Amino acid sequence: MLTLQPNSEDMETQEQFKQEMAKCREVFANKLYDYGASWRILRPASVTDQILIKAKRIRSLEVKGVSLVGEGIYPEFQAIVNYGIVGLIQLELGYADVVDMSADDAMKHYDRFAQQALELMLKKNHDYDEAWRSMRVSSYTDLILQKINRTKEIEGHDGQTRVSEGIDANYLDMINYSVFGLIKLDFGV
């Protein structure tokens, strides 16, 4: 196995990624306190539709430049991160008819998938040489919308693909594009 020595850009990206994921985790934990793991009843296709709503709202705000509800793009990217992790949990465990998961168990699953997203980002970031830093935030939105459409197609094929990555890979990419958007909004890089 190839071991890579991270450079200063990689370390900065990793630290910024972790900071944004910690903020998303805090939102997830607070909503878990308020609502419990009520999302356990959602089938994966419903999770995909929730992500679609968030991504379309981001695009609408980017195009219109104003929010009548008063919430901006930042919390919507956080929601995509959190719904992406919910989607990964639901793919792994299946949906439930009742809330069947404690807050502690939900957070353990959250942390495991957040770590998986980080590891994937580090691999891709190495291969793509931090190309995401040269992109516009609106491009992340468009790529997320593309990933949603791909996911919906795969869901229409009962999760089966011939040559493409599956639903889980698309959720992970949506998470990572959202974190890149959060980093850009927070750090302006």
N, C-alpha and C positions, 0 to 999 in steps of 0.2 A: 504494500500500500504506500502510495506517495504521501509524504508529509511535507506540508508547505509552511514556510516561515511567514507569518503575516507582516505586511508592511504597515506604515503609520496610517495610510488611508484605510486599510482593512480594519485596523484597530478602532479608528474613529467611527467607521460605519457600524462595526459591531457594538460599540458603546452607545451610539445614537439609536440603533435598532432596539437594544435592550431597554433604553430609557422610554422609548415610545411604547414598547410592549408592556412595560410596567404600568404605564398610564392606562392602557387598554385593560390590563388585568384588574386594576383598581375599579374601573367602571363595571367590569363583569362581576366582580365580587360584590359591589354595592347593589347591582341589579339582582344578583342571586339572593342577597339578603332581603330585598324588597319583594321579590316574586317567587323565590325558590327556583328550582330547576324546571319551571313550567314549560320551557322549550323542549323538554323530553317528549312531548306529544307530537312535535313537528316531524313530518316525514322529510327526508332530504330534499325533495322537490320544493317543499314549502320553505325550507331554509334558503334554497337558491332564489326563490321569489322574494324573500326578505332582503337578500343581498341586492337583487335587481332594484327594488324600491330605493334602497340607499344610494346605489350608484346613479340611478336616474335623477335623484334629487341633487346629487353633487353636480351632475352635468347641467341640470337646470340652473343651479346657482352660479356655475361658471359662465353660462351663456347670458343669463339675465343680470347677474351682478348684484342682486338684491334678494333678501330673504324676508318674506312677510311673517314667517313664524318666529324669526329671531334666532334660530340656530344656524350655525354656519357649516362649512365643509368639514372642518376638523372633526366634530363629533360623528359625522357620517362615515368618515374613514375609520374611526374607532369602531363604529358599529359593524362595518364590513369585516374588520379583523375578528371581532367577537363572534359574529354570525359564522364566519369561516371556520372558526374553531368549533362552534356548535355543530356545524355541518360535518366536520371530521369525526366528532364524537358520535353523531347519529349514524354515520356510515359504518362506523366500527361496531356500535352496540345495537343498532336498529332503534326504531322509535318505540315509545311505550304508550299505553292507554292512560296511565296515571303518572304523576311525578314519582319516580322510583329511585332517585339519586339524592344523597345528602350533599350539602354545600361542600363539605370536605372532599368527597369523591369527585364532585364536579371540578373543583380547583385542581385536584391531582391530574385529571384528564386535561384540563386547560394548560397546565404547566408542561405536560408531556408534548402536546401538540404545538405549543409556543416554541419549545426547544427544537422540535422538528422543523418548524418554519425558519428558525434562525440558522440551523445547520444547512438547509437547502439554500437560503440566501447567501451564506458564506461560500458555498460551492459555486453557485451561479455568478456571484460577484467576482470571484477569482477569474472565472472563464470569460466574463464580459468586461473586465477591467473597469468596474464602477461606471458603466455606461448610463445607468439610471440617473446619475448626478447631472448629466447633460440634458435630460429630458424635462419637459414641462409637466406640471402637476396634471394638467388636462389630458395629457397622454396616458397617465396612469389610469385616469377615469375611463378613457376609451378602451384601454387594454382590459380593465376589469369587466366592462360591458361585453367585450369580445369573449372573455373567459366564461361569463354567465351564459352567453348564447351557445358556446361550445358545450357547457355543462348541461344545458337544457336539451341539446341534441342527444348527448350521451344518455341522459335520463330517459329520453324517448326511445332509446334502444335498450332499455332495461339495464343500463350501466355497462353494456358490452361495447368494446371498441375493437377494431381490426388492427390498427397500427398506432393509435394515439394513446397518450396517457389517459388515465381515468379521472373520475370526478374528484377524487382526493387530491390529485396533482393540481387540478384547476383551483380548488379551494385554497391550497397552499400558495399558489401564484397570486390569487386575489388578496390573500393576507399580506404577502410581501409587497405587492404594488401599493397597497393601502399604507403600510408602514413607511414606504418610501415617500408617499404623499405627506404623511405626518411629519417625517423628518424635514422635508422641504418647507412645510408650513411653519415648523418650529424653529429651524435653524437657518432657513433661507439659503441653503447650499444647492 
